Amino acid sequence: MIDDAYLRSVIKDFRLYKHLGEQAMAQVPSDDAFAATLDPESNAIAIVVQHIAGNFRSRYRDFLTTDGEKADRNRDGEFESHGPVTRAGVLRLWEEGWAVALASLAALTPADLGKTITIRGEACLVVEALNRSVTHTAYHVGQIVYLARHFASGRWTSLSIPKGKSADFNKGAR
């Protein structure tokens, strides 16, 4: 029973982070902002999306049967621009990566959680791999939200409780 609840919870968390990323990217004001960085060492939203999509394709394709670091993955290349950036292109990559991950997650059963898989040749339990993946995803979606908020500036609509509005929110929650 706990395995079933855990699996439902992980899928719910992944869907939440997908939704947050989409809500944030919807507020990015231009194609140029998807490619913009805050400094030379920072990643653009397009690069972060490229990395998430690459990670999902590698980790979740044949999730239970092959190493999570696929031979055809070019992780370093995920952090390089591959031509002109458009909102449509970024969102297409986003959807492609998420489609692989969510299909694999939907196919898992509670009995799979105790199985052992490998990532970069290192054995780990499926439950460990899922925890690792959901936190990795949350980390990068946080970057997307931060950048989207920066570029949207005064046009930003909060994705949670707006600054200074906690008391109002708490009054409505009762």
N, CA, C and O of each residue as an XYZ file, in Angstrom:
696
protein
N       0.818     -1.193      0.000
C       0.000      0.000      0.000
C       0.864      1.261      0.000
O       0.565      2.203     -0.733
N       1.919      1.299      0.797
C       2.783      2.477      0.831
C       3.495      2.654     -0.510
O       3.727      3.783     -0.942
N       3.843      1.548     -1.170
C       4.503      1.642     -2.474
C       3.591      2.304     -3.503
O       4.044      3.119     -4.307
N       2.317      1.954     -3.475
C       1.356      2.553     -4.390
C       1.210      4.047     -4.100
O       1.173      4.857     -5.027
N       1.126      4.410     -2.834
C       1.007      5.824     -2.448
C       2.263      6.594     -2.851
O       2.171      7.723     -3.334
N       3.426      5.994     -2.656
C       4.678      6.641     -3.040
C       4.704      6.913     -4.548
O       5.037      8.015     -4.983
N       4.355      5.911     -5.325
C       4.383      6.046     -6.777
C       3.416      7.145     -7.241
O       3.762      7.956     -8.100
N       2.229      7.167     -6.682
C       1.263      8.225     -7.009
C       1.820      9.595     -6.634
O       1.646     10.564     -7.372
N       2.484      9.672     -5.495
C       3.060     10.930     -5.022
C       4.170     11.425     -5.940
O       4.234     12.614     -6.252
N       5.039     10.527     -6.371
C       6.131     10.912     -7.275
C       5.568     11.419     -8.597
O       6.020     12.444     -9.108
N       4.607     10.727     -9.148
C       4.011     11.157    -10.412
C       3.325     12.512    -10.237
O       3.427     13.379    -11.105
N       2.640     12.690     -9.135
C       1.999     13.977     -8.834
C       3.041     15.087     -8.759
O       2.825     16.173     -9.296
N       4.176     14.826     -8.095
C       5.243     15.825     -7.988
C       5.818     16.168     -9.355
O       6.019     17.342     -9.666
N       6.085     15.152    -10.173
C       6.591     15.424    -11.521
C       5.604     16.292    -12.297
O       6.008     17.253    -12.951
N       4.323     15.963    -12.231
C       3.316     16.747    -12.957
C       3.254     18.186    -12.433
O       3.042     19.119    -13.207
N       3.438     18.363    -11.122
C       3.467     19.700    -10.540
C       4.629     20.509    -11.116
O       4.448     21.663    -11.506
N       5.815     19.913    -11.172
C       6.980     20.642    -11.691
C       6.837     20.929    -13.183
O       7.283     21.972    -13.659
N       6.228     20.024    -13.911
C       5.960     20.272    -15.330
C       5.043     21.483    -15.462
O       5.297     22.378    -16.268
N       3.986     21.506    -14.672
C       3.015     22.604    -14.714
C       3.671     23.934    -14.319
O       3.443     24.955    -14.968
N       4.481     23.923    -13.263
C       5.151     25.153    -12.834
C       6.069     25.682    -13.935
O       6.095     26.881    -14.209
N       6.816     24.785    -14.556
C       7.684     25.200    -15.651
C       6.894     25.813    -16.789
O       7.298     26.826    -17.359
N       5.780     25.207    -17.119
C       4.936     25.712    -18.205
C       4.328     27.067    -17.857
O       4.279     27.965    -18.698
N       3.866     27.215    -16.613
C       3.302     28.498    -16.191
C       4.366     29.595    -16.241
O       4.085     30.725    -16.639
N       5.575     29.255    -15.837
C       6.658     30.233    -15.864
C       7.022     30.595    -17.300
O       7.142     31.773    -17.635
N       7.198     29.580    -18.149
C       7.594     29.861    -19.538
C       6.523     30.627    -20.302
O       6.836     31.368    -21.233
N       5.266     30.455    -19.917
C       4.181     31.201    -20.566
C       4.327     32.701    -20.327
O       3.799     33.507    -21.093
N       5.030     33.073    -19.282
C       5.207     34.486    -18.955
C       6.490     35.090    -19.521
O       6.732     36.288    -19.369
N       7.316     34.266    -20.175
C       8.540     34.782    -20.792
C       8.115     35.689    -21.947
O       7.362     35.261    -22.822
N       8.590     36.935    -21.958
C       8.043     37.915    -22.898
C       8.434     37.760    -24.364
O       7.749     38.295    -25.236
N       9.522     37.041    -24.660
C       9.959     36.976    -26.057
C      10.828     35.754    -26.303
O      11.336     35.139    -25.366
N      10.994     35.411    -27.572
C      11.919     34.334    -27.937
C      13.326     34.656    -27.449
O      14.040     33.780    -26.962
N      13.717     35.918    -27.584
C      15.057     36.320    -27.153
C      15.288     36.032    -25.672
O      16.396     35.661    -25.283
N      14.273     36.194    -24.853
C      14.419     35.949    -23.420
C      14.671     34.466    -23.124
O      15.322     34.139    -22.131
N      14.170     33.579    -23.964
C      14.435     32.148    -23.770
C      15.917     31.822    -23.958
O      16.418     30.851    -23.392
N      16.612     32.632    -24.750
C      18.020     32.399    -25.044
C      18.950     33.258    -24.194
O      20.165     33.067    -24.233
N      18.406     34.197    -23.430
C      19.222     35.148    -22.672
C      19.775     34.524    -21.389
O      19.138     33.684    -20.752
N      20.973     34.963    -21.038
C      21.598     34.557    -19.769
C      21.833     35.789    -18.917
O      21.923     36.906    -19.426
N      21.932     35.573    -17.617
C      22.174     36.686    -16.706
C      23.653     37.055    -16.637
O      24.005     38.192    -16.324
N      24.511     36.086    -16.933
C      25.951     36.311    -16.970
C      26.582     35.180    -17.768
O      25.902     34.203    -18.083
N      27.862     35.285    -18.101
C      28.488     34.262    -18.965
C      28.485     32.837    -18.392
O      28.591     31.875    -19.153
N      28.370     32.690    -17.103
C      28.376     31.355    -16.487
C      26.975     30.783    -16.287
O      26.833     29.632    -15.877
N      25.954     31.562    -16.568
C      24.571     31.130    -16.356
C      24.035     30.389    -17.568
O      24.565     30.501    -18.674
N      22.983     29.639    -17.338
C      22.273     28.961    -18.422
C      21.004     29.726    -18.764
O      20.357     30.300    -17.887
N      20.661     29.730    -20.017
C      19.404     30.302    -20.477
C      18.283     29.300    -20.224
O      18.538     28.113    -20.020
N      17.060     29.774    -20.239
C      15.902     28.886    -20.093
C      15.971     27.792    -21.154
O      15.731     26.623    -20.850
N      16.292     28.149    -22.381
C      16.357     27.158    -23.463
C      17.375     26.066    -23.154
O      17.137     24.897    -23.456
N      18.489     26.429    -22.566
C      19.529     25.450    -22.217
C      19.047     24.542    -21.088
O      19.259     23.330    -21.134
N      18.408     25.114    -20.086
C      17.895     24.302    -18.977
C      16.859     23.302    -19.495
O      16.861     22.136    -19.100
N      15.986     23.760    -20.368
C      14.976     22.862    -20.957
C      15.658     21.770    -21.778
O      15.275     20.603    -21.702
N      16.653     22.141    -22.551
C      17.401     21.175    -23.356
C      18.019     20.098    -22.461
O      18.012     18.916    -22.804
N      18.553     20.519    -21.310
C      19.157     19.575    -20.367
C      18.097     18.663    -19.729
O      18.293     17.451    -19.639
N      16.991     19.243    -19.293
C      15.923     18.426    -18.702
C      15.433     17.392    -19.714
O      15.268     16.220    -19.378
N      15.204     17.823    -20.941
C      14.716     16.909    -21.979
C      15.735     15.809    -22.255
O      15.365     14.642    -22.387
N      16.996     16.163    -22.341
C      18.047     15.167    -22.571
C      18.160     14.190    -21.427
O      18.336     12.989    -21.635
N      18.058     14.703    -20.226
C      18.109     13.847    -19.043
C      16.935     12.875    -19.030
O      17.117     11.684    -18.780
N      15.741     13.373    -19.295
C      14.560     12.508    -19.307
C      14.656     11.430    -20.389
O      14.354     10.263    -20.138
N      15.075     11.823    -21.587
C      15.196     10.832    -22.659
C      16.196      9.739    -22.281
O      15.980      8.561    -22.566
N      17.276     10.139    -21.646
C      18.299      9.167    -21.271
C      17.852      8.303    -20.087
O      17.971      7.078    -20.128
N      17.351      8.928    -19.064
C      16.999      8.193    -17.850
C      15.786      7.290    -18.025
O      15.768      6.169    -17.516
N      14.778      7.766    -18.737
C      13.493      7.060    -18.736
C      13.240      6.181    -19.945
O      12.275      5.417    -19.942
N      14.055      6.257    -20.966
C      13.909      5.327    -22.086
C      14.427      3.973    -21.616
O      15.578      3.870    -21.190
N      13.607      2.947    -21.686
C      13.969      1.611    -21.188
C      14.440      1.686    -19.736
O      15.474      1.126    -19.372
N      13.672      2.381    -18.932
C      14.025      2.722    -17.553
C      14.467      1.522    -16.718
O      15.480      1.593    -16.022
N      13.732      0.442    -16.781
C      14.021     -0.705    -15.915
C      15.070     -1.652    -16.489
O      15.559     -2.529    -15.776
N      15.425     -1.493    -17.758
C      16.250     -2.523    -18.395
C      17.608     -2.065    -18.914
O      18.463     -2.906    -19.193
N      17.835     -0.758    -19.052
C      19.135     -0.296    -19.549
C      19.678      0.798    -18.646
O      18.926      1.421    -17.896
N      20.966      1.029    -18.715
C      21.594      2.076    -17.903
C      20.936      3.418    -18.207
O      20.639      3.725    -19.361
N      20.714      4.202    -17.178
C      20.066      5.506    -17.323
C      20.902      6.534    -18.054
O      20.382      7.573    -18.462
N      22.174      6.271    -18.228
C      23.019      7.169    -19.020
C      23.257      6.484    -20.358
O      24.184      5.688    -20.505
N      22.413      6.801    -21.327
C      22.460      6.145    -22.633
C      23.684      6.583    -23.426
O      24.162      7.709    -23.291
N      24.177      5.677    -24.248
C      25.371      5.937    -25.060
C      25.144      7.079    -26.049
O      26.096      7.758    -26.434
N      23.896      7.299    -26.465
C      23.635      8.354    -27.443
C      23.403      9.727    -26.810
O      23.140     10.699    -27.519
N      23.497      9.812    -25.495
C      23.315     11.100    -24.828
C      24.606     11.910    -24.901
O      25.699     11.386    -24.684
N      24.461     13.181    -25.208
C      25.579     14.112    -25.186
C      25.263     15.166    -24.136
O      24.801     16.261    -24.456
N      25.517     14.823    -22.884
C      25.166     15.718    -21.783
C      25.829     17.076    -21.929
O      25.179     18.104    -21.736
N      27.107     17.097    -22.265
C      27.792     18.388    -22.425
C      27.138     19.224    -23.520
O      27.049     20.447    -23.407
N      26.685     18.567    -24.566
C      26.012     19.270    -25.655
C      24.674     19.872    -25.243
O      24.186     20.806    -25.880
N      24.083     19.337    -24.180
C      22.823     19.886    -23.682
C      23.009     21.303    -23.143
O      22.043     22.057    -23.026
N      24.252     21.665    -22.814
C      24.538     22.974    -22.255
C      25.120     23.934    -23.289
O      25.732     24.945    -22.943
N      24.919     23.598    -24.562
C      25.353     24.456    -25.672
C      24.137     24.813    -26.513
O      23.210     24.018    -26.670
N      24.163     26.026    -27.048
C      23.083     26.444    -27.932
C      23.223     25.737    -29.275
O      24.329     25.572    -29.788
N      22.101     25.328    -29.831
C      22.096     24.614    -31.104
C      21.323     25.388    -32.160
O      20.491     24.824    -32.870
N      21.600     26.671    -32.258
C      20.942     27.467    -33.283
C      19.942     28.431    -32.696
O      19.864     28.596    -31.478
N      19.183     29.065    -33.555
C      18.200     30.057    -33.092
C      17.184     29.431    -32.128
O      16.726     28.303    -32.313
N      16.858     30.202    -31.104
C      15.922     29.748    -30.081
C      14.566     30.408    -30.316
O      14.466     31.622    -30.493
N      13.535     29.582    -30.313
C      12.164     30.088    -30.383
C      11.358     29.476    -29.249
O      11.676     28.396    -28.752
N      10.330     30.170    -28.856
C       9.428     29.639    -27.831
C       8.890     28.279    -28.267
O       8.864     27.333    -27.480
N       8.464     28.187    -29.518
C       7.897     26.933    -30.027
C       8.921     25.802    -29.952
O       8.572     24.684    -29.573
N      10.151     26.067    -30.298
C      11.193     25.046    -30.247
C      11.489     24.591    -28.832
O      11.661     23.399    -28.576
N      11.547     25.550    -27.907
C      11.804     25.222    -26.499
C      10.659     24.374    -25.956
O      10.894     23.363    -25.296
N       9.434     24.778    -26.228
C       8.275     24.033    -25.717
C       8.165     22.649    -26.356
O       7.706     21.707    -25.709
N       8.574     22.516    -27.601
C       8.579     21.192    -28.248
C       9.567     20.258    -27.538
O       9.232     19.111    -27.242
N      10.778     20.744    -27.266
C      11.760     19.938    -26.527
C      11.233     19.553    -25.151
O      11.365     18.409    -24.715
N      10.635     20.528    -24.480
C      10.049     20.315    -23.155
C       9.041     19.164    -23.208
O       9.116     18.226    -22.414
N       8.112     19.244    -24.138
C       7.068     18.219    -24.254
C       7.648     16.858    -24.623
O       7.211     15.837    -24.092
N       8.617     16.830    -25.518
C       9.229     15.559    -25.916
C       9.894     14.873    -24.727
O       9.720     13.670    -24.531
N      10.648     15.620    -23.937
C      11.298     15.037    -22.771
C      10.294     14.539    -21.744
O      10.414     13.430    -21.224
N       9.306     15.374    -21.462
C       8.290     14.993    -20.486
C       7.480     13.782    -20.960
O       7.088     12.951    -20.141
N       7.229     13.673    -22.243
C       6.462     12.533    -22.758
C       7.174     11.223    -22.448
O       6.536     10.246    -22.056
N       8.479     11.199    -22.620
C       9.252      9.987    -22.320
C       9.178      9.674    -20.823
O       8.902      8.541    -20.429
N       9.425     10.687    -20.002
C       9.436     10.466    -18.550
C       8.063     10.029    -18.034
O       7.957      9.048    -17.298
N       7.026     10.748    -18.417
C       5.699     10.439    -17.881
C       5.170      9.094    -18.373
O       4.466      8.407    -17.632
N       5.489      8.709    -19.590
C       5.070      7.395    -20.080
C       5.757      6.288    -19.278
O       5.128      5.293    -18.916
N       7.027      6.463    -19.009
C       7.755      5.469    -18.233
C       7.232      5.399    -16.804
O       7.062      4.313    -16.250
N       6.980      6.554    -16.217
C       6.452      6.585    -14.852
C       5.077      5.923    -14.781
O       4.785      5.195    -13.832
N       4.237      6.172    -15.776
C       2.892      5.587    -15.798
C       2.939      4.066    -15.908
O       2.020      3.380    -15.461
N       4.003      3.543    -16.498
C       4.128      2.091    -16.674
C       4.667      1.383    -15.430
O       4.603      0.158    -15.335
N       5.198      2.153    -14.479
C       5.749      1.530    -13.275
C       4.640      0.993    -12.383
O       3.531      1.526    -12.340
N       4.969     -0.065    -11.682
C       4.058     -0.628    -10.694
C       4.722     -0.539     -9.319
O       5.940     -0.384     -9.232
N       3.950     -0.633     -8.269
C       4.558     -0.625     -6.940
C       5.644     -1.694     -6.782
O       6.622     -1.474     -6.067
N       5.488     -2.829     -7.428
C       6.487     -3.902     -7.334
C       7.822     -3.499     -7.954
O       8.857     -4.072     -7.613
N       7.813     -2.515     -8.863
C       9.053     -2.068     -9.504
C       9.938     -1.252     -8.574
O      11.145     -1.160     -8.801
N       9.373     -0.667     -7.545
C      10.124      0.264     -6.700
C      11.328     -0.373     -6.021
O      12.325      0.308     -5.781
N      11.260     -1.641     -5.712
C      12.372     -2.333     -5.057
C      13.389     -2.926     -6.015
O      14.391     -3.498     -5.586
N      13.135     -2.790     -7.317
C      14.077     -3.329     -8.303
C      15.334     -2.459     -8.348
O      15.325     -1.301     -7.930
N      16.399     -3.041     -8.860
C      17.658     -2.323     -9.011
C      17.868     -1.968    -10.479
O      17.703     -2.806    -11.366
N      18.236     -0.711    -10.718
C      18.605     -0.241    -12.050
C      20.006      0.358    -11.953
O      20.580      0.447    -10.868
N      20.543      0.763    -13.090
C      21.852      1.420    -13.063
C      21.765      2.790    -13.723
O      21.009      3.007    -14.670
N      22.554      3.691    -13.195
C      22.747      5.017    -13.780
C      24.245      5.263    -13.771
O      24.878      5.307    -12.717
N      24.801      5.424    -14.966
C      26.258      5.576    -15.139
C      27.015      4.407    -14.505
O      28.083      4.584    -13.920
N      26.438      3.214    -14.634
C      27.075      2.008    -14.122
C      26.903      1.796    -12.632
O      27.361      0.782    -12.104
N      26.261      2.714    -11.942
C      26.047      2.615    -10.494
C      24.669      2.040    -10.212
O      23.662      2.559    -10.693
N      24.628      0.971     -9.433
C      23.353      0.340     -9.091
C      22.593      1.197     -8.081
O      23.174      1.749     -7.147
N      21.293      1.294     -8.288
C      20.434      1.973     -7.308
C      19.020      1.402     -7.419
O      18.620      0.883     -8.462
N      18.298      1.508     -6.352
C      16.908      1.076     -6.360
C      16.078      2.049     -7.192
O      16.406      3.232     -7.284
N      15.025      1.556     -7.783
C      14.135      2.411     -8.556
C      13.656      3.577     -7.704
O      13.609      4.711     -8.179
N      13.304      3.314     -6.463
C      12.829      4.386     -5.591
C      13.916      5.444     -5.404
O      13.600      6.632     -5.332
N      15.167      5.053     -5.325
C      16.272      6.014     -5.213
C      16.414      6.828     -6.495
O      16.624      8.040     -6.451
N      16.298      6.159     -7.624
C      16.406      6.851     -8.907
C      15.267      7.863     -9.069
O      15.480      8.962     -9.581
N      14.077      7.496     -8.639
C      12.945      8.423     -8.737
C      13.153      9.626     -7.830
O      12.896     10.759     -8.238
N      13.615      9.394     -6.604
C      13.891     10.515     -5.696
C      14.934     11.445     -6.301
O      14.785     12.666     -6.273
N      15.976     10.860     -6.840
C      17.052     11.632     -7.468
C      16.507     12.447     -8.640
O      16.863     13.614     -8.804
N      15.664     11.848     -9.437
C      15.136     12.505    -10.618
C      14.155     13.626    -10.268
O      14.196     14.693    -10.880
N      13.289     13.399     -9.309
C      12.313     14.434     -8.969
C      13.017     15.638     -8.344
O      12.611     16.773     -8.594
N      14.059     15.425     -7.540
C      14.773     16.564     -6.960
C      15.596     17.283     -8.027
O      15.688     18.510     -8.010
N      16.185     16.546     -8.936
C      16.926     17.146    -10.049
C      15.992     18.005    -10.891
O      16.349     19.116    -11.284
N      14.814     17.501    -11.162
C      13.833     18.237    -11.949
C      13.384     19.499    -11.220
O      13.287     20.567    -11.823
N      13.111     19.375     -9.930
C      12.682     20.536     -9.140
C      13.750     21.629     -9.144
O      13.443     22.817     -9.251
N      14.989     21.212     -9.028
C      16.116     22.153     -9.049
C      16.117     22.961    -10.353
O      16.234     24.186    -10.327
N      15.989     22.283    -11.469
C      16.040     22.965    -12.758
C      14.761     23.738    -13.068
O      14.825     24.795    -13.694
N      13.622     23.246    -12.652
C      12.388     24.014    -12.838
C      12.479     25.299    -12.016
O      12.004     26.347    -12.453
N      13.080     25.228    -10.839
C      13.309     26.442    -10.050
C      14.139     27.456    -10.812
O      13.870     28.656    -10.739
N      15.143     26.994    -11.543
C      15.944     27.902    -12.363
C      15.090     28.544    -13.454
O      15.201     29.743    -13.711
N      14.249     27.750    -14.085
C      13.375     28.273    -15.138
C      12.444     29.334    -14.559
O      12.270     30.398    -15.153
N      11.853     29.052    -13.413
C      10.937     30.003    -12.779
C      11.679     31.296    -12.445
O      11.174     32.390    -12.698
N      12.862     31.168    -11.884
C      13.645     32.350    -11.517
C      13.939     33.214    -12.748
O      13.741     34.429    -12.721
N      14.404     32.589    -13.808
C      14.729     33.330    -15.029
C      13.478     33.928    -15.669
O      13.491     35.081    -16.101
N      12.409     33.153    -15.732
C      11.168     33.660    -16.319
C      10.669     34.869    -15.540
O      10.220     35.853    -16.128
N      10.748     34.791    -14.237
C      10.303     35.918    -13.406
C      11.172     37.144    -13.671
O      10.667     38.262    -13.774
N      12.473     36.930    -13.780
C      13.387     38.032    -14.064
C      13.016     38.711    -15.393
O      12.906     39.935    -15.462
N      12.826     37.910    -16.436
C      12.562     38.480    -17.749
C      11.153     39.055    -17.869
O      10.939     39.998    -18.631
N      10.205     38.512    -17.143
C       8.838     39.058    -17.163
C       8.747     40.353    -16.365
O       7.910     41.214    -16.638
N       9.630     40.473    -15.373
C       9.726     41.663    -14.535
C       8.368     42.059    -13.954
O       7.714     41.240    -13.309
N       7.944     43.282    -14.171
C       6.705     43.778    -13.582
C       5.449     43.114    -14.115
O       4.371     43.297    -13.550
N       5.562     42.353    -15.182
C       4.401     41.649    -15.754
C       4.223     40.247    -15.156
O       3.311     39.515    -15.543
N       5.088     39.882    -14.222
C       5.064     38.547    -13.630
C       3.816     38.336    -12.793
O       3.422     39.205    -12.016
N       3.201     37.184    -12.956
C       2.098     36.759    -12.106
C       2.611     35.600    -11.271
O       3.097     34.606    -11.811
N       2.504     35.725     -9.970
C       3.047     34.725     -9.056
C       2.464     33.339     -9.324
O       1.289     33.193     -9.661
N       3.314     32.329     -9.168
C       2.884     30.944     -9.327
C       2.456     30.331     -7.996
O       1.982     29.196     -7.945
N       2.629     31.092     -6.933
C       2.200     30.624     -5.607
C       1.624     31.830     -4.871
O       0.885     32.613     -5.468
N       1.936     31.993     -3.620
C       1.434     33.125     -2.842
C       2.332     34.328     -3.138
O       3.535     34.268     -2.881
N       1.771     35.423     -3.676
C       2.591     36.596     -3.978
C       3.215     37.193     -2.712
O       2.685     37.047     -1.610
N       4.342     37.859     -2.897
C       5.009     38.546     -1.786
C       4.026     39.456     -1.076
O       3.262     40.187     -1.707
N       4.058     39.399      0.243
C       3.216     40.276      1.040
C       1.758     39.877      1.097
O       0.938     40.627      1.627
N       1.411     38.719      0.569
C      -0.001     38.302      0.515
C      -0.287     37.043      1.328
O      -1.349     36.441      1.174
N       0.639     36.638      2.186
C       0.437     35.424      2.987
C      -0.778     35.534      3.900
O      -1.558     34.588      4.011
N      -0.944     36.679      4.551
C      -2.081     36.841      5.470
C      -3.394     36.733      4.698
O      -4.330     36.077      5.154
N      -3.464     37.371      3.535
C      -4.681     37.279      2.717
C      -4.950     35.825      2.315
O      -6.085     35.351      2.368
N      -3.892     35.136      1.915
C      -4.038     33.740      1.518
C      -4.539     32.901      2.697
O      -5.459     32.096      2.551
N      -3.925     33.099      3.859
C      -4.301     32.317      5.031
C      -5.736     32.583      5.474
O      -6.400     31.672      5.967
N      -6.222     33.791      5.313
C      -7.621     34.095      5.628
C      -8.569     33.304      4.722
O      -9.595     32.795      5.172
N      -8.212     33.210      3.450
C      -9.040     32.479      2.490
C      -8.980     30.976      2.665
O      -9.872     30.266      2.201
N      -7.940     30.474      3.330
C      -7.767     29.026      3.504
C      -8.626     28.473      4.623
O      -8.751     27.256      4.762
N      -9.207     29.328      5.409
C      -9.994     28.864      6.569
C     -11.424     28.645      6.235
O     -12.208     28.257      7.101
